[in-house]
Amino acid sequence: MKIPVAVEFSGGAELLFDKVKKHDVELPNSEKKWKIRHLLTYIRDNLLKERPELFMQGDTVRPGILVLVNDADWELLGELDYELQPNDRIVFISTLHGG
């Protein structure tokens, strides 16, 4: 079963994604359950247009990027191990601003 999710970027993070803030994504069928850790890899490989080092560090988001799942801080939901549900809304907000 494909899993539809909304992925949004703001606070400057959208600049890495051709300035597109909202992406409606259908995650492909998988034998494993889709977790945020898998979504990050999917985003890096399919949506990210430039400078992946500004979005990811290792297998997680860079420090300074807030992640919200349905308006809740992902730290309350298990971070990388949160299991995605159909129609989840995942928002990435960059708090890093150049000066």
DSSP file (Angstrom, degrees, kcal/mol; ACC not computed):
  #  RESIDUE AA STRUCTURE BP1 BP2  ACC     N-H-->O    O-->H-N    N-H-->O    O-->H-N    TCO  KAPPA ALPHA  PHI   PSI    X-CA   Y-CA   Z-CA
    1    1 A M              0   0    0      0, 0.0    29,-0.3     0, 0.0     2,-0.1   0.000 360.0 360.0 360.0 127.5    0.0    0.0    0.0
    2    2 A K        -     0   0    0     27,-0.1    27,-0.1     1,-0.0    24,-0.0  -0.457 360.0-139.2 -72.0 149.4    1.4    3.4   -1.0
    3    3 A I  E     -A   27   0A   0     24,-1.8    24,-3.0    -2,-0.1     2,-0.4  -0.936   8.9-150.6-115.6 112.9    1.4    6.0    1.8
    4    4 A P  E     +A   26   0A   0      0, 0.0    83,-3.9     0, 0.0    84,-0.5  -0.688  26.0 166.1 -81.4 130.0    0.4    9.5    0.9
    5    5 A V  E     -A   25   0A   0     20,-2.9    20,-3.0    -2,-0.4     2,-0.5  -0.974  33.9-128.6-138.3 154.5    2.2   12.2    3.0
    6    6 A A  E     -Ab  24  89A   0     82,-2.7    84,-3.2    -2,-0.3     2,-0.5  -0.912  22.6-166.6-102.2 128.7    2.6   15.9    2.8
    7    7 A V  E     -Ab  23  90A   0     16,-3.0    16,-2.9    -2,-0.5     2,-0.3  -0.972   9.1-175.7-117.9 125.8    6.2   17.1    3.1
    8    8 A E  E     -Ab  22  91A   0     82,-2.8    84,-3.0    -2,-0.5     2,-0.4  -0.928  11.1-163.5-127.3 148.5    6.8   20.8    3.7
    9    9 A F  E     + b   0  92A   0     12,-2.4     2,-0.3    -2,-0.3    84,-0.2  -0.987  20.5 150.8-129.4 136.9    9.9   23.0    4.0
   10   10 A S  E >   + b   0  93A   0     82,-2.2    84,-2.4    -2,-0.4     3,-1.3  -0.921  43.2  61.3-152.8 180.0   10.2   26.5    5.4
   11   11 A G  T 3  S-     0   0    0     -2,-0.3    85,-0.1     1,-0.3    -1,-0.1   0.678 132.1 -48.1  71.0  18.2   12.5   29.0    7.1
   12   12 A G  T >  S+     0   0    0     -3,-0.1     3,-1.6    83,-0.1     4,-0.3   0.116 118.7 106.2 107.2 -19.9   14.8   28.8    4.1
   13   13 A A  G X  S+     0   0    0     -3,-1.3     3,-1.6     1,-0.3     4,-0.2   0.815  70.2  68.4 -61.5 -28.8   14.9   25.0    3.8
   14   14 A E  G > >S+     0   0    0      1,-0.3     5,-1.7     2,-0.2     3,-1.7   0.733  82.4  74.0 -63.9 -20.7   12.7   25.3    0.7
   15   15 A L  G X 5S+     0   0    0     -3,-1.6     3,-0.6     1,-0.3    -1,-0.3   0.784  91.7  55.9 -62.9 -25.6   15.6   26.9   -1.1
   16   16 A L  G < 5S+     0   0    0     -3,-1.6    33,-2.7    -4,-0.3    34,-1.1   0.552 105.3  54.3 -80.4  -7.6   17.2   23.4   -1.3
   17   17 A F  G X 5S-     0   0    0     -3,-1.7     3,-1.8    -4,-0.2    -1,-0.2  -0.275 130.2 -85.3-122.6  44.7   14.1   22.1   -3.0
   18   18 A D  T < 5S-     0   0    0     -3,-0.6    -3,-0.2     1,-0.3    -2,-0.1   0.809  80.2 -68.6  55.8  32.7   13.7   24.6   -6.0
   19   19 A K  T 3 <S+     0   0    0     -5,-1.7     2,-0.6     1,-0.2    -1,-0.3   0.689  97.1 142.2  61.2  21.0   11.9   27.0   -3.7
   20   20 A V    <   -     0   0    0     -3,-1.8    -1,-0.2    -6,-0.6     3,-0.1  -0.842  30.9-172.8 -93.4 119.6    8.9   24.6   -3.5
   21   21 A K        +     0   0    0     -2,-0.6   -12,-2.4     1,-0.2     2,-0.5   0.865  65.3  43.5 -82.5 -36.4    7.5   24.6    0.0
   22   22 A K  E     -A    8   0A   0    -14,-0.2     2,-0.4    69,-0.0   -14,-0.2  -0.937  58.0-179.5-121.6 131.6    4.9   21.8   -0.2
   23   23 A H  E     -A    7   0A   0    -16,-2.9   -16,-3.0    -2,-0.5     2,-0.7  -0.991  17.5-150.9-126.0 123.2    5.3   18.4   -1.8
   24   24 A D  E     -A    6   0A   0     -2,-0.4     2,-0.4   -18,-0.2   -18,-0.2  -0.865  28.6-171.7 -91.4 118.5    2.5   15.8   -1.8
   25   25 A V  E     -A    5   0A   0    -20,-3.0   -20,-2.9    -2,-0.7     2,-0.6  -0.888  24.9-155.9-118.8 138.6    4.4   12.5   -1.9
   26   26 A E  E     -A    4   0A   0     -2,-0.4   -24,-0.0   -22,-0.2    -2,-0.0  -0.941  22.4-144.4-109.9 109.1    3.2    9.0   -2.3
   27   27 A L  E     -A    3   0A   0    -24,-3.0   -24,-1.8    -2,-0.6     3,-0.1  -0.551  25.2-114.5 -73.2 131.8    5.7    6.7   -0.7
   28   28 A P        -     0   0    0      0, 0.0    -1,-0.1     0, 0.0   -25,-0.1  -0.122  39.9 -77.7 -66.8 162.6    6.1    3.5   -2.7
   29   29 A N        +     0   0    0    -27,-0.1     2,-0.3     2,-0.0   -27,-0.1  -0.252  55.8 179.9 -55.5 143.6    5.1    0.1   -1.4
   30   30 A S        -     0   0    0    -29,-0.3     4,-0.1    -3,-0.1    -3,-0.0  -0.995  38.2-137.5-149.2 144.9    7.6   -1.4    1.0
   31   31 A E  S    S+     0   0    0     -2,-0.3     2,-0.2     2,-0.1    -1,-0.1   0.841  95.4  61.8 -69.7 -32.0    7.9   -4.6    2.9
   32   32 A K  S    S-     0   0    0      1,-0.1     2,-0.2    -3,-0.1    -2,-0.1  -0.578 100.9 -99.7 -90.0 157.8    9.1   -2.6    5.9
   33   33 A K        -     0   0    0     -2,-0.2     2,-0.4     1,-0.1    -1,-0.1  -0.545  42.1-109.4 -73.0 141.2    7.0    0.0    7.6
   34   34 A W        +     0   0    0     50,-0.2    50,-2.4    -2,-0.2     2,-0.3  -0.599  42.9 179.4 -74.4 123.6    7.9    3.6    6.5
   35   35 A K  B >>  -E   83   0B   0     -2,-0.4     4,-2.1    48,-0.3     3,-0.8  -0.775  44.7-102.2-117.0 167.0    9.7    5.5    9.2
   36   36 A I  H 3> S+     0   0    0     46,-1.7     4,-2.6    43,-0.3     5,-0.2   0.865 121.0  61.9 -59.2 -34.5   11.0    9.0    9.2
   37   37 A R  H 3> S+     0   0    0     43,-2.0     4,-1.2     1,-0.2    -1,-0.3   0.889 107.8  43.8 -58.6 -37.3   14.5    7.7    8.7
   38   38 A H  H <> S+     0   0    0     -3,-0.8     4,-2.2    42,-0.3    -1,-0.2   0.857 110.2  55.9 -74.6 -35.3   13.4    6.1    5.4
   39   39 A L  H  X S+     0   0    0     -4,-2.1     4,-3.1     1,-0.2    -2,-0.2   0.902 103.6  54.7 -62.1 -40.8   11.5    9.3    4.5
   40   40 A L  H  X S+     0   0    0     -4,-2.6     4,-2.6     1,-0.2    -1,-0.2   0.910 109.1  47.2 -60.5 -42.0   14.7   11.3    4.9
   41   41 A T  H  X S+     0   0    0     -4,-1.2     4,-2.4     2,-0.2    -1,-0.2   0.913 112.2  50.5 -64.2 -41.8   16.5    9.1    2.5
   42   42 A Y  H  X S+     0   0    0     -4,-2.2     4,-2.2     2,-0.2     5,-0.4   0.926 111.2  48.4 -60.8 -45.7   13.6    9.3    0.0
   43   43 A I  H  X>S+     0   0    0     -4,-3.1     5,-2.5     1,-0.2     4,-2.2   0.932 112.2  49.0 -61.0 -46.0   13.6   13.1    0.3
   44   44 A R  H  <5S+     0   0    0     -4,-2.6    -1,-0.2     1,-0.2    -2,-0.2   0.908 118.4  39.1 -60.1 -42.2   17.4   13.2   -0.3
   45   45 A D  H  <5S+     0   0    0     -4,-2.4    -1,-0.2    -5,-0.2    -2,-0.2   0.732 131.2  22.3 -83.1 -22.5   17.2   11.0   -3.3
   46   46 A N  H  <5S+     0   0    0     -4,-2.2    -3,-0.2    -5,-0.2    -2,-0.2   0.701 129.9  25.0-120.3 -27.0   14.0   12.3   -4.9
   47   47 A L  T  <5S+     0   0    0     -4,-2.2    -3,-0.2    -5,-0.4    -4,-0.1   0.769  88.8  97.1-112.2 -36.0   13.2   15.8   -3.8
   48   48 A L      < -     0   0    0     -5,-2.5   -31,-0.2     1,-0.1     3,-0.1  -0.365  44.0-177.2 -64.8 129.8   16.4   17.6   -2.8
   49   49 A K        +     0   0    0    -33,-2.7     2,-0.3     1,-0.3   -32,-0.2   0.719  59.3   6.0-101.5 -25.7   17.9   19.7   -5.6
   50   50 A E  S    S+     0   0    0    -34,-1.1    -1,-0.3     1,-0.1     4,-0.1  -0.996 108.9  13.0-157.4 156.9   21.1   21.0   -4.2
   51   51 A R    >   -     0   0    0     -2,-0.3     3,-2.2     1,-0.1     4,-0.4   0.870  49.6-173.6  45.3  65.2   23.5   20.9   -1.3
   52   52 A P  G >> S+     0   0    0      0, 0.0     4,-3.1     0, 0.0     3,-1.6   0.773  78.6  71.0 -57.8 -25.1   22.4   17.9    0.7
   53   53 A E  G 34 S+     0   0    0      1,-0.3    -2,-0.1     2,-0.2     0, 0.0   0.707  92.5  57.8 -67.2 -16.8   24.9   18.7    3.5
   54   54 A L  G <4 S+     0   0    0     -3,-2.2    -1,-0.3    -4,-0.1     3,-0.1   0.601 117.2  32.1 -85.4 -10.9   22.6   21.7    4.4
   55   55 A F  T <4 S+     0   0    0     -3,-1.6     7,-2.2    -4,-0.4     2,-0.3   0.758 121.9  35.3-109.4 -41.2   19.7   19.4    4.9
   56   56 A M  E  <  -F   61   0C   0     -4,-3.1     2,-0.4     5,-0.3    -1,-0.3  -0.863  48.6-170.0-121.5 151.8   21.1   16.1    6.3
   57   57 A Q  E >  S-F   60   0C   0      3,-2.8     3,-1.5    -2,-0.3     2,-0.4  -0.931  75.3 -39.5-135.9 111.6   24.0   15.1    8.5
   58   58 A G  T 3  S-     0   0    0     -2,-0.4     4,-0.1     1,-0.2    -2,-0.0  -0.587 124.1 -27.0  68.4-128.0   24.6   11.4    8.4
   59   59 A D  T 3  S+     0   0    0     -2,-0.4     2,-0.2    -3,-0.1    -1,-0.2   0.195 129.5  58.8-106.4  16.9   21.2    9.7    8.4
   60   60 A T  E <  S-F   57   0C   0     -3,-1.5    -3,-2.8   -20,-0.1     2,-0.1  -0.767  94.6 -75.9-132.2 179.2   19.3   12.5   10.1
   61   61 A V  E     -F   56   0C   0     -5,-0.3    -5,-0.3    -2,-0.2     3,-0.1  -0.436  56.7 -96.0 -75.6 154.8   18.5   16.1    9.6
   62   62 A R    >   -     0   0    0     -7,-2.2     3,-1.5     1,-0.1    -1,-0.1  -0.314  47.6 -91.5 -63.2 148.0   21.2   18.7   10.3
   63   63 A P  T 3  S+     0   0    0      0, 0.0    -1,-0.1     0, 0.0     3,-0.1  -0.387 115.5  43.6 -56.6 141.2   21.2   20.4   13.7
   64   64 A G  T 3  S+     0   0    0      1,-0.2    31,-3.2    -3,-0.1     2,-0.6   0.390  86.4 107.7  98.4  -3.1   19.1   23.6   13.4
   65   65 A I  E <   -C   94   0A   0     -3,-1.5     2,-0.3    29,-0.2    29,-0.2  -0.941  58.9-150.5-109.3 116.7   16.3   22.0   11.4
   66   66 A L  E     -C   93   0A   0     27,-3.0    27,-2.6    -2,-0.6     2,-0.5  -0.629   7.8-155.3 -82.3 141.6   13.1   21.5   13.4
   67   67 A V  E     -C   92   0A   0     -2,-0.3     7,-2.4    25,-0.2     2,-0.4  -0.980  10.3-174.2-122.0 124.3   10.9   18.6   12.4
   68   68 A L  E     -CD  91  73A   0     23,-2.6    23,-2.7    -2,-0.5     2,-0.6  -0.952  10.6-161.3-117.1 136.9    7.2   18.6   13.1
   69   69 A V  E >  S-CD  90  72A   0      3,-3.0     3,-1.7    -2,-0.4    21,-0.2  -0.967  85.2 -20.3-116.2 114.1    4.8   15.6   12.4
   70   70 A N  T 3  S-     0   0    0     19,-3.4    -1,-0.2    -2,-0.6    20,-0.1   0.911 129.3 -53.0  50.9  44.9    1.2   16.8   12.3
   71   71 A D  T 3  S+     0   0    0     18,-0.4     2,-0.4     1,-0.2    -1,-0.3   0.530 116.7 114.0  70.0  10.4    2.3   19.9   14.2
   72   72 A A  E <  S-D   69   0A   0     -3,-1.7    -3,-3.0     2,-0.0    -1,-0.2  -0.900  77.4-103.4-111.2 142.5    4.0   17.9   17.0
   73   73 A D  E >   -D   68   0A   0     -2,-0.4     3,-1.9    -5,-0.2     4,-0.4  -0.407  25.6-135.9 -61.2 129.0    7.7   18.0   17.7
   74   74 A W  G >>>S+     0   0    0     -7,-2.4     5,-2.8     1,-0.3     3,-1.2   0.743 100.3  72.3 -62.7 -21.3    9.2   14.7   16.3
   75   75 A E  G 345S+     0   0    0     -8,-0.3     3,-0.4     1,-0.3    -1,-0.3   0.803  96.6  51.3 -63.1 -26.5   11.3   14.4   19.5
   76   76 A L  G <45S+     0   0    0     -3,-1.9    -1,-0.3     1,-0.2    -2,-0.2   0.617 110.8  49.7 -81.3 -12.6    8.0   13.5   21.3
   77   77 A L  T <45S-     0   0    0     -3,-1.2    -2,-0.2    -4,-0.4     6,-0.2   0.361 127.0 -86.8-111.1   2.7    7.2   10.9   18.7
   78   78 A G  T ><5 -     0   0    0     -4,-0.6     3,-2.3    -3,-0.4    -3,-0.2   0.545  50.5-131.3 104.1   7.9   10.4    8.9   18.5
   79   79 A E  G > <S+     0   0    0     -5,-2.8     3,-2.0     1,-0.3   -43,-0.3  -0.207  88.7  12.2  49.5-121.4   12.3   11.0   15.9
   80   80 A L  G 3  S+     0   0    0      1,-0.3   -43,-2.0   -44,-0.2   -42,-0.3   0.725 129.2  56.9 -60.2 -23.4   13.8    8.7   13.2
   81   81 A D  G <  S+     0   0    0     -3,-2.3    -1,-0.3   -45,-0.2    -2,-0.2   0.424  73.0 124.9 -92.6   2.2   11.7    5.7   14.4
   82   82 A Y    <   -     0   0    0     -3,-2.0   -46,-1.7    -4,-0.1     2,-0.6  -0.438  62.0-130.4 -62.4 131.1    8.3    7.4   14.1
   83   83 A E  B     -E   35   0B   0    -48,-0.2   -48,-0.3    -6,-0.2    -1,-0.1  -0.756  22.3-125.0 -89.6 117.9    6.2    5.2   11.8
   84   84 A L        -     0   0    0    -50,-2.4   -50,-0.2    -2,-0.6    -1,-0.0  -0.311  23.3-158.6 -66.1 141.4    4.5    7.2    9.1
   85   85 A Q    >   -     0   0    0      1,-0.1     3,-1.9   -82,-0.0    -1,-0.0  -0.854  34.9 -81.7-116.0 153.0    0.8    7.1    8.7
   86   86 A P  T 3  S+     0   0    0      0, 0.0   -81,-0.2     0, 0.0   -83,-0.1  -0.279 115.5  13.4 -54.5 136.6   -1.3    7.9    5.6
   87   87 A N  T 3  S+     0   0    0    -83,-3.9   -82,-0.2     1,-0.2   -84,-0.0   0.615  86.5 156.6  70.4  15.7   -1.9   11.6    5.3
   88   88 A D    <   -     0   0    0     -3,-1.9   -82,-2.7   -84,-0.5     2,-0.5  -0.368  36.5-139.5 -61.9 151.9    0.8   12.6    7.9
   89   89 A R  E     -b    6   0A   0    -84,-0.2   -19,-3.4   -82,-0.0     2,-0.5  -0.974  17.6-170.2-117.9 116.5    2.1   16.1    7.4
   90   90 A I  E     -bC   7  69A   0    -84,-3.2   -82,-2.8    -2,-0.5     2,-0.4  -0.934   4.0-168.8-111.7 122.6    5.9   16.4    8.0
   91   91 A V  E     -bC   8  68A   0    -23,-2.7   -23,-2.6    -2,-0.5     2,-0.5  -0.935   9.0-162.4-117.5 131.2    7.3   19.9    8.2
   92   92 A F  E     -bC   9  67A   0    -84,-3.0   -82,-2.2    -2,-0.4     2,-0.5  -0.962  11.1-173.1-112.1 120.6   11.0   20.8    8.1
   93   93 A I  E     -bC  10  66A   0    -27,-2.6   -27,-3.0    -2,-0.5     2,-0.4  -0.960  15.2-143.4-120.0 119.4   11.8   24.3    9.4
   94   94 A S  E     - C   0  65A   0    -84,-2.4   -29,-0.2    -2,-0.5   -81,-0.1  -0.663  16.4-178.2 -80.5 131.1   15.3   25.7    9.1
   95   95 A T        +     0   0    0    -31,-3.2     2,-0.6    -2,-0.4   -30,-0.1   0.280  57.2 100.0-105.6   7.0   16.4   27.8   12.1
   96   96 A L        +     0   0    0    -32,-0.3     2,-0.4   -85,-0.1    -2,-0.1  -0.838  48.9 174.6 -97.6 120.8   19.7   28.5   10.5
   97   97 A H        -     0   0    0     -2,-0.6   -85,-0.1   -85,-0.0    -2,-0.0  -0.988  25.8-129.3-129.8 132.3   20.0   31.9    8.8
   98   98 A G              0   0    0     -2,-0.4     0, 0.0     1,-0.1     0, 0.0  -0.280 360.0 360.0 -71.3 163.1   23.0   33.5    7.2
   99   99 A G              0   0    0     -2,-0.0    -1,-0.1     0, 0.0    -2,-0.0   0.381 360.0 360.0-135.0 360.0   24.0   37.0    8.1
